[in-house]
Amino acid sequence: MNPESVFGKVLKALRIKNDISQEELAFRSNLDRTYISMLERGIHQPSLSSLMSIAQAVNIKASDLVRLYEVELGKQISLHEKSNDSEP
């Protein structure tokens, strides 16, 4: 899983946890719904200002959003390394 997809996975999980649609998240963060969709699908990475807006929209600190991303990215790297270790 690439870093963009990992961020998208984290963003979608936060959105669902907050029980809001992509449209509502876009409204709360003053971003376009299609942009939120592209972030969730790993097509784009957010700018710093977008990251701050998204974090505020889901009621967490931007640093916590980045931490969640780093934790999930670490899990994906670990899974990748384990799958490579099992190859002959």
HELIX and SHEET records of a PDB file:
HELIX    1   1 PRO A    3  LYS A   17  1                                  15    
HELIX    2   2 GLN A   22  SER A   29  1                                   8    
HELIX    3   3 ARG A   33  GLU A   40  1                                   8    
HELIX    4   4 LEU A   48  ALA A   57  1                                  10    
HELIX    5   5 ALA A   62  ASP A   85  1                                  24    
END                                                                             
